[in-house]
Amino acid sequence: MIEIRTHGRGGQGSVIASEILADAFFHEGKFVQAFPAFGVERRGAPVMAFTRVSDSQIRERCQIYQPDHLVVLDRVLIETVNITEGLKEGGWIIINTNSEIENSELIEKFHVATIDANKIALKHRLGSRATPIVNTSIIGAFAGATGLVSIKAVKEAIEGFVPLKKEANMQAAEDACNEVKIIS
């Protein structure tokens, strides 16, 4: 089983990102599970979402405490929340940032990839300047960096799951898949 934990802030699309990722794996014949965890203050507050992927039925119904991989929609969370808690050594961390990652502990222990998902979302008019919606961009970057799921499956998930701006979201995912930078 592959377990993926998504960290973001309310309003960025963390929960939908987790669901799109699960649906993409489903399109590739996997069993999946996706669900959120957040408190009463959602807009702007840290949130987590969870995705499980397996070749067989998933019977676990709890949060993910030892993820294989992380998706981080807000770089600031790296410094303010212990996002790597429980992350398996050698796991991927896909980070939405336009800055260099200089955290040597992250780079030494994990595979790190970055993408300026905000820029891509704004280019495709997804969200606003204040709150770009980066869910499809970050999942495209996940596909491009890890190779665990294809961009074709991500686009199929967007087609079936995203209610508005399907083409813009698919293009954002593809751009991110092609532009993701692997750091370590």
VOGULO-556655 format. One record per atom (N, C-alpha, C): x, y, z negated; residue in three letters. Coordinates in steps of 0.001 Angstrom, whole numbers, plus 500000, padded with zeros to 6 digits. Example, Ala and Ser with C-alpha at 12.3 -4.5 7.8 and 13.67 -1.06 7.14 Angstrom:
<atoms>
513190494310492200ALA;512300495500492200ALA;513200496700492200ALA;512850497750492920SER;513670498940492860SER;512900500030492130SER;
</atoms>
This chain:
<atoms>
500848498819500000MET;500000500000500000MET;500889501237500000MET;500465502245500739ILE;501132503544500750ILE;500243504516499986ILE;500853505257499055GLU;500105506245498280GLU;500720507624498506GLU;499856508586498829ILE;500292509940499166ILE;499531510924498292ILE;500281511823497658ARG;499663512855496820ARG;499878514200497506ARG;498794514954497639THR;498839516278498255THR;498686517330497173THR;499597518316497172HIS;499548519434496227HIS;499289520713496998HIS;498374521516496500GLY;498096522795497134GLY;497372523708496175GLY;496825524752496722ARG;496004525688495948ARG;494604525654496533ARG;493628525840495678GLY;492242525849496127GLY;492038526843497249GLY;491438526398498327GLY;491175527261499473GLY;492113527037500634GLY;493221526321500417GLN;494187526077501492GLN;493791524901502375GLN;492966524022501867GLY;492562522862502634GLY;493207521563502184GLY;493667521499500945SER;494327520295500425SER;493431519070500486SER;492195519225500065VAL;491271518092500022VAL;490976517608501441VAL;490720518535502342ILE;490452518159503736ILE;491698517548504367ILE;492884518063504029ALA;494131517479504553ALA;494226516013504179ALA;493919515707502930SER;493958514321502460SER;492952513460503218SER;491782514003503463GLU;490746513256504173GLU;491097513069505653GLU;491681514081506273ILE;492111513955507671ILE;493215512903507771ILE;494156512937506833LEU;495236511953506838LEU;494677510537506700LEU;493751510356505765ALA;493133509034505592ALA;492416508607506869ALA;491671509522507485ASP;490941509190508704ASP;491893508848509850ASP;493041509521509916ALA;494031509211510942ALA;494549507779510773ALA;494857507401509540PHE;495290506025509286PHE;494172505035509617PHE;492933505413509320PHE;491785504563509644PHE;491711504309511153PHE;491984505348511937HIS;491984505212513402HIS;493064504242513870HIS;494042503997513023GLU;495098503046513374GLU;494856501669512746GLU;493628501449512264GLY;493240500133511783GLY;493531499843510324GLY;493832500863509547LYS;494157500675508131LYS;492912500869507251LYS;492966500286506065PHE;491986500578505033PHE;492490501828504320PHE;491562502731503974VAL;491973504011503398VAL;491061504425502251VAL;491587505366501482GLN;490829505978500391GLN;491376507395500226GLN;490507508373500071ALA;490926509758499849ALA;489969510397498856ALA;490545511140497901PHE;489705511825496921PHE;490500512962496274PHE;489803513992495762PRO;490462515145495158PRO;490513515054493631PRO;491327515948493066ALA;491337516172491614ALA;491552517659491388ALA;490574518310490802PHE;490708519723490486PHE;489762520068489349PHE;490060521202488719GLY;489229521659487609GLY;488158522614488106GLY;487596523362487183VAL;486506524275487534VAL;486990525483488325VAL;488255525896488119GLU;488795527040488857GLU;489507526527490097GLU;488811526506491204ARG;489400525920492406ARG;490094526935493302ARG;489500528070493600ARG;490080529023494541ARG;491391529578493978ARG;492505529239494623GLY;493817529737494223GLY;494509528919493151GLY;493782528106492430ALA;494387527291491365ALA;495014526031491963ALA;496037525495491313PRO;496637524255491818PRO;495612523119491871PRO;495632522389492976VAL;494760521222493148VAL;495600520071493688VAL;495111518877493496MET;495746517692494061MET;494687516889494800MET;495141516179495799ALA;494275515239496507ALA;495109513986496745ALA;494423512867496859PHE;495108511582496925PHE;494654510797498148PHE;495608510096498747THR;495317509238499899THR;495997507897499672THR;495234506838499825ARG;495787505479499791ARG;495568504847501150ARG;496571504076501583VAL;496531503406502878VAL;497007501973502672VAL;496281501026503246SER;496659499628503071SER;496223498797504267SER;496853497623504402ASP;496438496661505420ASP;495269495811504936ASP;494959495908503647SER;493828495153503097SER;492959496091502260SER;491811495590501825GLN;490882496426501058GLN;491566497034499839GLN;491172498258499531ILE;491725498984498386ILE;490720498908497251ILE;491142498365496142ARG;490235498201495002ARG;490540499162493855ARG;491683499813493903GLU;492034500781492860GLU;491156502010492986GLU;490766502565491864ARG;489913503762491858ARG;490432504761490828ARG;491713505057490891CYS;492304506000489939CYS;493222506960490690CYS;493647508020489979GLN;494570508964490581GLN;495884508261490902GLN;496678508885491718ILE;497978508328492103ILE;499050508949491212ILE;499680508102490421TYR;500696508564489485TYR;502117508315489982TYR;502286507371490888GLN;503604507074491452GLN;503500507024492981GLN;503373508212493589PRO;503179508246495038PRO;504439507830495797PRO;504214507341497000ASP;505318507059497911ASP;505785508348498580ASP;504834509258498830HIS;505129510483499566HIS;504297511644499013HIS;504789512871499259LEU;504084514093498851LEU;503882515014500049LEU;502768515719500021VAL;502495516795500966VAL;502258518036500103VAL;503011519113500377VAL;502944520319499546VAL;502538521495500418VAL;501348522024500167LEU;500813523109500979LEU;501267524493500527LEU;501843524592499339ASP;502304525884498814ASP;503666525692498172ASP;504706526236498790ARG;506087526079498323ARG;506267526488496863ARG;505545527487496401VAL;505675527978495027VAL;505415526859494018VAL;504585525899494382LEU;504281524804493466LEU;505509523976493120LEU;506510523983493988ILE;507742523239493710ILE;508409523787492456ILE;508322525092492256GLU;508972525729491112GLU;508066525846489891GLU;506758525712490053THR;505846525948488934THR;505169524693488403THR;505151523641489201VAL;504502522388488800VAL;505500521260489067VAL;505547520267488213ASN;506448519139488431ASN;505839518206489472ASN;505920518641490730ILE;505273517878491797ILE;505909516518492029ILE;507200516395491712THR;507885515127491993THR;507687514086490895THR;506910514423489884GLU;506665513461488798GLU;506113512156489381GLU;506828511082489124GLY;506393509767489566GLY;506728509436491013GLY;507197510414491804LEU;507496510161493211LEU;508611509132493323LEU;508376508134494134LYS;509359507070494315LYS;510583507618495046LYS;511752507232494562GLU;512994507684495177GLU;513008507272496647GLU;513432508204497485GLY;513446507957498924GLY;512146508315499617GLY;511135508750498843GLY;509867509155499436GLY;509999510464500194GLY;509043510718501060TRP;509009511957501837TRP;508302513057501055TRP;508817514286501191ILE;508131515486500709ILE;508033516416501922ILE;506812516689502344ILE;506572517591503465ILE;506115518915502856ILE;506863519997503099ILE;506632521274502417ILE;506282522369503423ILE;505200523078503148ASN;504821524252503923ASN;505661525424503420ASN;506619525853504224THR;507463526980503838THR;508127527577505058THR;508475528851504951ASN;509279529487505994ASN;510675529784505453ASN;510993529257504279SER;512289529460503630SER;513089528165503626SER;514375528316503403GLU;515238527149503261GLU;514983526496501903GLU;515114525197501851ILE;514998524467500595ILE;516409524259500068ILE;516674524829498912GLU;518013524743498337GLU;518050523899497077GLU;516956523271496736ASN;516880522440495540ASN;517623521135495815ASN;518858521040495313SER;519698519883495629SER;519120518581495092SER;518390518635493969GLU;517780517415493422GLU;516754516840494395GLU;515942517710494976LEU;514967517254495965LEU;515668516613497155LEU;516679517295497652ILE;517363516855498865ILE;518134515553498639ILE;518697515376497434GLU;519482514174497142GLU;518608512946496899GLU;517462513122496257LYS;516625511983495870LYS;515569511596496894LYS;515149512568497710PHE;514003512344498574PHE;514294512775500010PHE;513471512307500927HIS;513484512826502292HIS;512636514094502267HIS;513186515190502742VAL;512480516466502711VAL;512341516998504136VAL;511141517446504458ALA;510882518088505746ALA;510077519354505488ALA;510316520361506306THR;509596521628506143THR;508918522028507448THR;507875522806507278ILE;507135523361508414ILE;506527524689507964ILE;506562525675508839ASP;505882526934508530ASP;504431526785508998ASP;503673526062508201ALA;502273525784508537ALA;501431527053508497ALA;501814528023507664ASN;501088529292507630ASN;501166529974508994ASN;502373530047509547LYS;502575530694510859LYS;501752529995511934LYS;501785528674511921ILE;501042527911512927ILE;499542528128512769ILE;499056528096511526ALA;497622528316511294ALA;497199529701511772ALA;497998530715511467LEU;497654532070511892LEU;497702532197513417LEU;498665531545514043LYS;498762531559515505LYS;497481531026516146LYS;496873530041515512HIS;495661529427516057HIS;494380529957515395HIS;494529531038514625ARG;493390531712513975ARG;492604530788513046ARG;493363530046512245LEU;492766529136511261LEU;492903529770509882LEU;491817530292509372GLY;491840531006508107GLY;492138532475508340GLY;492594533115507273SER;492903534545507340SER;494361534768506951SER;494836535992507137ARG;496202536327506724ARG;496394536038505232ARG;495397536338504434ALA;495490536116502990ALA;495464534627502645ALA;494682533855503387THR;494557532416503119THR;494515531641504424THR;495696531376504999PRO;495705530531506193PRO;495264529116505816PRO;494504528481506668ILE;494068527104506430ILE;495082526197507125ILE;495904525535506331VAL;497078524826506854VAL;496918523309506883VAL;495713522814506611ASN;495550521362506476ASN;495935520587507728ASN;495480521000508896THR;495796520228510102THR;497265520391510484THR;497833521571510236SER;499256521778510521SER;500124520874509659SER;499831520823508376ILE;500672520031507465ILE;500557518537507761ILE;499385518090508176ILE;499228516669508511ILE;499946516358509823ILE;499942517276510761GLY;500738517100511969GLY;502221516992511639GLY;502686517817510696ALA;504082517752510261ALA;504377516418509571ALA;503440515934508768PHE;503606514631508112PHE;503794513542509169PHE;502957513561510195ALA;503057512569511269ALA;504409512673511969ALA;504827513889512275GLY;506080514080512985GLY;507301513688512175GLY;507302513988510897ALA;508473513704510057ALA;508571512233509673ALA;507456511658509242THR;507511510304508674THR;507365509206509719THR;506622509468510775GLY;506342508428511763GLY;505390507358511252GLY;504769507579510091LEU;503860506594509508LEU;502510506552510207LEU;502131507645510829VAL;500864507744511548VAL;501135508557512809VAL;500435508251513870SER;500694508934515143SER;499943510257515229SER;500485511174516014ILE;499788512438516249ILE;498492512181517008ILE;498459511142517817LYS;497221510778518524LYS;496120510460517516LYS;496441509683516481ALA;495453509338515453ALA;495053510573514645ALA;496007511471514387VAL;495694512715513671VAL;494701513533514493VAL;494923513633515785LYS;494012514401516644LYS;492634513736516714LYS;492588512415516739GLU;491298511712516709GLU;490560511994515406GLU;491303512036514305ALA;490689512336513006ALA;490134513760513000ALA;490888514691513548ILE;490423516087513626ILE;489166516167514482ILE;489190515486515613GLU;488025515486516519GLU;486761515022515800GLU;486871513993514996GLY;485700513441514336GLY;485373514069512999GLY;486327514759512399PHE;486145515201511018PHE;485986516709510863PHE;486697517476511663VAL;486706518932511504VAL;485512519524512248VAL;484654520293511568PRO;483425520769512210PRO;483613521953513167PRO;484611522818512911LEU;484796524015513727LEU;486221524095514262LEU;486385524781515369LYS;487702525039515958LYS;488511523764516147LYS;487867522751516680LYS;488534521455516878LYS;489797521586517710LYS;489700522266518850GLU;490858522399519745GLU;492001523143519058GLU;491689524227518366ALA;492719524999517667ALA;493384524144516591ALA;492590523367515864ASN;493150522499514830ASN;494014521391515422ASN;493577520804516537MET;494386519763517186MET;495700520342517701MET;495647521533518262GLN;496872522168518762GLN;497800522529517598GLN;497230522977516473ALA;498045523291515289ALA;498759522035514788ALA;498058520915514758ALA;498668519655514325ALA;499790519256515272ALA;499547519374516565GLU;500570519002517547GLU;501788519925517454GLU;501548521225517320ASP;502662522175517164ASP;503503521808515945ASP;502843521524514825ALA;503566521189513598ALA;504333519880513744ALA;503745518915514420CYS;504424517635514669CYS;505721517869515427CYS;505695518777516372ASN;506872519065517204ASN;507860519997516543ASN;507407520837515608GLU;508272521851514997GLU;508797521495513621GLU;508339520389513035VAL;508765520037511680VAL;510284519883511636VAL;510899520410510566LYS;512354520340510401LYS;512675519330509304LYS;513431518325509643ILE;513853517345508660ILE;515124517843508000ILE;515069518001506682ILE;516179518548505905ILE;517098517430505396ILE;516465516385504879SER;517269515262504354SER;516532513962504508SER;
</atoms>
